[in-house]
Amino acid sequence: MIFGFAEYKIDLERRELRNAETLVHVEPQVFDLLVYLLENRDRVVSKDDLIGSVWGDRIVSESTLTSRVVQPARPIHLLWRRRLRSIHRAQL
């Protein structure tokens, strides 16, 4: 199955996140988190549900949870910043 949003595609079978044709590196746990959020995009996900689905029975600190939630946004944000800079330069 492949999820698509904006210019991104998440290939579940290959476990890949791509921006157009560019492979975006994300750690396995971050990938699982992103997939879980996409699969449950129609509802509010509780912290307990998120931890149970991504980490199973392991104990997870607040800092670990926060860093993993922020990580999927980072590569997407950086790619958008580069794109916006390119657009800005092209308009000059």
Secondary structure, 3 states (H helix, E strand, C coil): CEEEECCEEEECCCCEEEECCEEECCCHHHHHHHHHHHHCCCCCCCHHHHHHHHHCCCCCCHHHHHHHHHCCHHHHHHHHHHHHHHHHHHHC
